[in-house]
C-alpha cells in the first residue's frame, strides 16, 4: 500500500494512493470513479479501534457504495453488512457475507424481500411497524422457523443535517414512535414466529454534531432497560449510522469521540452494540474524475466549465445542494485563477456541480477531480439522457484495477423488448 493514502499531489499532479490519476484516466476514459483502498482501510481501522472496548459489530451500510470489490475489501477488514433492500442482501451474499452478518433495514420491505430474509436467517430484520412485524411472523410460521427481529424506534430527534436525509423525527416515515415501542416489544414476545433480539434507531445521515447521536443512544438504551425489566431478553442495540464527513475539508467528528459518546450511554445495558457506518468510511475514499469538454462565458464575469460528468454521475449537488471540492488534476504552472461555474452535460439546469469556484484557467481536455464522491456517487448514478454508467477503479496495495467496466449502449438496451 502507498505511504500516501488518499488523494494527494505528487510532483504537482493529483494521485490516488500514489497512483497518478492521469495514467488511470488515460486507460479508462472519463468520467471515472476512483477509490483509495488505503483510506477505506485506515478509516475502518480507526472506527473499529474506537469501539474495541465493548462487544460490537460494524455493519457497513451498502447504500453508501455497494460495488462488490469495495464490499469484499470491507469484509476482509472485519465488517458486517447493513442491507436496505433485497438487492443489497443478494449483493452482500455475493461479496461473501453470510446471513448471520447481515441486518435488513428499510421502510418498505416487500413480502418477497421478507420471505428471502426470513428463509436466509439474517442476523436481524429491523422492523418498521406493527404491520411489518405481523407479516414477518406469518411468513416465519409458514416456513416453520422463528425470525430474528429488531424493532426500529423513531426517537423524534433532529439529526441537524439536511431535511432530505433526516430520518429520526416524528415527521419522518421511519420506525415506530417511542411511546408505542414497549407495547410492541411485549406483543413480539407473544408471537411464535418472532424472536426479538434487539432495538434499532437511525436518525439520519451526514451528522456532524455528536449531540444528536448521543441523545439517540440514550433513548434506545432507556427503552432497552424497560424491555429487559419486562422480562424480554435482548441481544443488541443497533444505534444506526449517520456520522458525517467534512466535505469542505475542515474538521469532522473524531471516531473515538463518537464511540465514547455512544458507549457511555449504552454500556449499562450490557448489550452488544451494532453500528451502521457508510459515508464516514467511503466518501473521503472516492473521487469522480472528469474531463473539461467546453469553456464559455458565464454570468457576472464567471465562466461555464462544462464537464463530461454531471448529475448522472453525482446527483448530490442537484438533489441536496451539496458541496464537493473540485480540484484540477494537473494544474498548469502560472495559470491564472478564474471564477467558474462547473456544470455537467445533462439537459437540466440543475446539472451543476459547483458555483463560483476559483480554478486555474480550465481548458478543454483538462482533468478535474470532484472529491469525497466515494459514497452516494456511483450508487445513485443514473442513465438519464442515455448516458452509460461510468467505470469504477480501486487503488489498493500499490496497484489499481478496474472493478466495474464502463456500461455500453448494448448494456443500456439489453432489457428492452
Secondary structure, DSSP 4 states (H G I P E B T S, - for coil): --SS-SEEEETTEEEETTEEHHHHHHHH-SSEEEEEHHHHHHHHHHHHHHTTTS-EEEEEEGGG---HHHHHHHHHHT-EEEESSHHHHHHHHHTT--GGGEEE--TT--HHHHHHHHHHT-SEEEE-SHHHHHHHHHHHHHTTS-EEEEEEEE-----SS-GGGB-SSTTSSSSEEHHHHHHHHHHHHT-TTEEEEEEE---BSSB--HHHHHHHHHHHHHHHHHHHHTT----EEE----B---TTSS----HHHHHHHHHHHHGGG-PEEEE---HHHHGGGEEEEEEEEEEEE-GGG-EEEEES--TTT--HHHHH-----EEESBPPTTPPEEEEEEE-SSSSTT-EEEEEEEEE---TT-EEEEES-SSSSGGG---GGGPPPPEEEEEETTEEEEEEPPPPHHHHHTT--
